[in-house]
Amino acid sequence: MNAIIISAVWGVLMMYSGFLFKSNRNINLLSILGVLILIGVTFHEFASGMPLLLIDTKGMLFHSNFGLVFLLIILVSTLIYFILSGKDIQLAGKSSSDLYALIFFILSGIAVVAGFRSLLMLFIGIEIVSIPLYVLAGSDKSNLKSNEAALKYFLMGSFSTGLMLMGIALIYGDVGSFYLDAFSTGFGVLTPLKAAGLLLILASMSFKVSAAPFHFWTPDVYDGSPSVFTSFMATIVKSVAFFAFLTLFDFGFGKMHDQWKTIVAIITAFTLIIGNITAVFQQSVKRMLAYSSIAQAGFMMLAIFAINTFAKQGMLLYFAGYSFATLGIFAVLTKMKDHSIDAFNGLAKSQPIIALSVLISLLSLAGIPLTAGFFAKYYMLLAVIREGNMMWLVILAVLCAAVSVYYYFRVIQAMYFKASASETALEFDPNFKWVMLMNAILIIVLGIHPDLILNLI
Amino acid sequence: MFAAVDNFPALLIWLPLIGGILSFFLNDAKSAKSSAIIFSASSLIVLLVSLNFTAKEFIALNQVSYEWLTSIGSSFGLYLDGLTRTMALLTAIVFFVVFILVPADQYKDANRFYGLLLLAQCGLVGVFLATDALVFYLFWELALIPVYFLSSIWGGEKRIRATFKFFIYTFIGSLLMLLAILYMYNKTNATSFGLGAFFNLKTTADEQFWLFIAFFIAFAIKMPLFPLHTWQPEAYEQSPTPVTMVLSSVMVKMGLFGVLRWVMPLFPLAVKQLNTAIMVVIAIGIVYASLVAIYQDNIKRLIAYSSIAHIGLMALGMLTLKEVAVVGALLQMFNHGINILALWMIAYIIEKQTGITSISKLGGLAKSAPVLAIFMVITALANVALPLTNAFVGEFMIFNGIYQFNKFLAAFAGLSIIFSAVYTLNMIKNVFYGEANSTTIQFSDINKTQVLLFTVLTVLIFFVGFYPQPFFDLFSDALGLVLTRYNS
């Protein structure tokens, strides 16, 4: 709970850090310090069960253990992101202190989403996350594609926010309360007002998590934005949207599970098929990752469909596995000028440690055992099987996972089995290499022992 | 969770795993080779020692279960019984031979080559030992990935395509298997992945039908059975020959093993319902593969197709559900591993010296390499299952079972034995006899190490051919689980 305030204050501090420090390195260190403080505070709240500073929010915010573990995963991902991509944030815009400030404001919004128990808080949280993101997407001001991405993201984002607001209004009109608790007790029958509200909210959440058929903005925005921010959007922000989705449909609409689950199943199926099939045809790794993020969203949608213990546990594992892996690949991609698959040719020869880390990240995304991605997918499938009567969805998911191997392995083939065409080898900072390797080891550790996260809740 | 080494299964997993990881850190090719030999030899020794501890009172040495994922009820269960001991023994022999055979300077980055091979050994042994379905699945994939990299890095010209096809095929199969595993896990009320818990599940015939299909496709792709075999000739041809040895001697046995350990005990109703139809398809596949083998000019492809036929025969034997055929198939799994290992060694030695894999470009090797020719003839005779060789015992028992099951099927499948003689003897004739050409005349005979290796394999071939009883004793405790539900 205190993370909301601290990250907002730290954001302001970051804004002024441009005056305080001349060197970008110090700004980066300050941001890392900020995330470490946030992790410490959140961990304290998790371990002791009490926030340092208790604020009465009239029950609109409540950070359960589930929410706190989620927040911790997000903060650790952010830490990895700051360490891996700190240099690239400085290259992306004129003054990196502003960009860091925006990221901290986003974290503040994330902390709100992690504990929302009222639709108002959900709305505010999601808006706090989204608005700085529009700016980040357009931070490469001289680049036309970045401008286009920002505008597209803004239009699509505000459109979906509008839908959500409409949905919230309709539901409020029926129930007379914004509190999720009120829904779970008050929801017996599905009145037309509730049904319309539910559908609108479902559509807008699908926008946010880029589930088909609301995914059209994703490839262009991800491709156009500076890579370093694409990586942030595709991992951390996507996880937040999914967390909001899950909490809302679990606490809020859980009672009507039977009524909406078929629609979610259809959306899931579309997302899986469109994401995976389109990713196969991409020649640019960045675009491939954009479609892969849609495909992975399809897998996470399985948890929304199932809403049971396995789904919730698996979702956290999925956030961790997917975020760590994608952050790692994007960090390497950002440092390469050429984003085509051929640019990865011969990377195993010139940069064995980087190639190994990317390899493990890709294997995790593909869901190969002994990586975090395997258990993440495993839990999603298990959650749906546990729900029963939806075997077709599970089989479809499994077939899509097989398709996904195809496009992830193209990068592996390029790195390991093909010779590099260019003479000049890519240069990487030694520290960067070791962080990448640590990230990969983290993925493996979670793949061997997922209980590390699962036992927390 | 899993660090103890006071029992055989844990040792068999740890030795190749440690050896494999260690190998990546050895920069010198020679020391990588010797370390690989040491680790595979110790695995072999552990297994040979374990042969003296098969009795009931040593159960703690042979069966272990470590806590792993307590939250979902998966434990790291490993078990050495007659079935798994035979397969683990075969694995240990094959890897040991491969490590001795491959010279340190043949492949670039030899340390990685040996390291990946040892990791593959770890995966394979794990597949054979696992009694927990999730562990089984993990090792199933773990065995595949090193082999994929081995073939794709050190393989032939079309390696990337060929090995990727292999990977995708097996991956789809294993995902289907994962689904079936998850389904059964859910049936246990999400408490256990153990083979025992699955065995005690009450599943309807309808459920068994689908579970059987999911499992069997995974295993059939691995074996491979007709018509899912199309990845195999290409993969065998494009992989470096030492890897092909591992693939065809041990990896394809994963499929057969899976049928014995998981499919037959767990889905009796489905097996009884579907076995006739599947056997007809397999029999067609056997004859088809044998016919194709006759027309192959590439040695590697010829051995690949011959392997499809032989593996098919073993699958056929298992599905008859007759005890004699199941025992025969079990024995034949071991025999086939030894015989095809020897065949690949010959192909490897010829290819390494001459660079030729085409049969029509070879000839007259017997003149320049008489010792190799002798071993080739012995191996070939074992491959066509001549009496007094090991394969005769196995295939005789298999055919005995098939004959009891259906006479016509036995007669039809029996064609493959005739064809097998045709292509094997043809290969000997064209490679070792006939006119020698400028390349083959300079061929130098095998060295002492290779003679020693061949001698060991030959002794095994004749030993099992004369006196298979020790193996039958070994199998005795493994058949109960496989066949109990069919005998009543």
Interface residues (C-beta under 8 A of the other chain):
Chain A: F310 Q313 L363 I368 P369 L370 Y378 L381 L382 I385 R386 V394 I395 V398 L399 A401 A402 V405 Y406 F409 Q413 Y416 F417 K418 H449 P450 D451 L454 N455
Chain B: M1 L69 T70 S71 Y137 L138 E141 L142 I145 F149 S152 I153 R159 I160 F164 F167 I168 F171 I172 L175 L176 L178 L179 L182 Y183 Y185 N186 A190
